[in-house]
């Protein structure tokens, strides 16, 4: 699986002491840490079938209890009036309107704190409390309404077997392609169907070791228009790494018969029946999606692989949704330093269209939400989006019209003196120009020289775009220039650029990053004695590489890095993604030398930059072991290195207090060295 970039969440702690820069005017109020605690999350928008109302999950921080509190708000899309439908429901997510618009379903935790599991709830929209529809013993992963609104399909693990006595300690498991952090064998997720009145017992539809794609690999559940068939992604097991070999299947709900849709050898997912039931859209890449574009396809049930309809756009497809009249699809993709929504007709509509693909005009907004459930029958849509100086809000776009902001949850932060962004270009050896986002600090004065912080995105299959970036704004509030380069491997400049990372995971990207730095320095606005670099995940990998090969940095922060690729291959949850970047396993043939050449730990003797290393002890993606090895190697060679870890699972802390601590340590470290 692709190494994914991290979405940062609000920060708190004393980061902004000791500014090291040209000051902003005394009257200007820049972003402070308390402002970040007040930022409101806006996510999972869903529009009513008639296009008149929308619901959205609204997330606020409860700092003292270190948690995120979520409410479900409903907004009138004409008047922008809003009210809260549910308060303080733990684990609230995935609101979905019933097909006739009379009910709203969502996922939330049910039960005592110790025994709570996520279940599907439904509430009548003409008044009344939400009631649980499911009683899944291990909780619900996802759900979908049947088109007639009388039932839902959902994905869940089977009930755990009950154990007593000494059997409770028989917990050994066979290890396959699971990460070193695994403590029990992943259990398959199966499909169930239950009546929408919540009275009848759920019916299990699939069984066995094969699993509905789950977790980070979660795909769509999609009903046919007649309610007889469900399209979904069936994986060989519940192991994340093995989902690459999953297949799109059609399930006959009455008989349980499974029919495979395509003949692809994997790398496919997110099937969606068209509203008229005649076609299925899906996403597919020709191999590992780090070095192959994810494309949008359309086929018919029983029609085989179908046709690729996004190819001419030459960008990696992120999300797909059908147009209400089934004449084509919409898909989202990174494009340069923004996010595009693209309309792709097919069949008769394609023959009549002057342009095969056409961008939907959304101005300078960057979409932060899925299109699933966000398009009404009349073609109107809602989405959560941000821009450089505007935190995420809900936007409404009537068919053919410009987007309108319909919420103002983050007005206080939007009114602060914030850093401005622009896209810059730089030459690369691949042919296409690279691009980057450059943020200038509040009160920026042309011709003055400022410290420069290079902030490298993760992935590599991701991109830095001109969205509201909390961490970049914090750094800009110090008076620093913040440069976010889209090095080769990024998914915003087409196949040739994305594939440029193949067999060259660091040297080529490092040259691109330096070209971006040189492009900014050429403007005469950089204090050449105060340049720093940092990143998380693949950004951490590139940071460790940059301080080994280039020596202009005053300080560096390398978070969740892979510093020894062979160790990562043997311990992470995505070993196949390592094999895809190189020439296979490091333990086959002469591949070990290739892995060593790309590992930052091989070059610790060349490091001259003070570096802060950050990691979660339970990191499943870029395991703690490689960061620990890198720290000891630096220390043993007399280098200036500090290592800080958090005693939590996951690739990045998920709670607000620890997230705050990550960023306070990160930015304080840079501030100390850039003063």
Buried (B, 14 or more C-beta within 10 A) or exposed (E): BBBBBBEBBBBBBEBBEEBBBBEBEEEEEBBBBEBBBBBBBBBBBBBBBEBBBBBBBBBBBEBEEEBBBBBBBBBEBEEBEBEEBBEEBBBBBBBBBBBBBEBBBBBBBBEEEEEBBBBBBBBEBEEEEBEBBBBBEBBBBBBBBBBBBEBBBBBBBBEEEEEEEEEEEEEEEEEEBBBBBBEEBBBBBBBBBBBBEBEEEBBEBBEEEBBBBBEBBBBBBBBBBEBBBBBBBBBBBBBBBBBBEBBBBBBBBEEEEBEEBBEBEBBBBBBBBBBEBBBBBBBBBBEBBBBBBBBBBBBEBEBEBBEBBBBEBBBBBBBBBBBBEBBBBBBBBBBBBBBBBBBBBBBEBBEEBEEBBBEBEBEEBBBBBBBBBBBBBBBBBBBBBBBBBBBBBBBBBBEEEEBEEBBEBBEEBBEBBBBBBEBBBBBBEBEBBBBBBBBBBBBBEEEBBBBBBBBBBBBBBBBBBBBBBBBBBBBBBBBBBBBBBBBBBBBBBBBEBBBBBBEBBBEBBBBBBBBBBEBBBEEEBBBEEBBBBBBBBBBBBBBBBBBBBBEBBBBBBBBBBBBBBBBBBBBBBBBBBBBBBBBEBBEEEEBBEBBBBBBBBBBBEBBEBBBBBBBBBBBBBBBBBBBBBBBBBBBEEEBBBBBBBBEBBBBBBEBBBBBBBBBBBBBBBBBBBBE
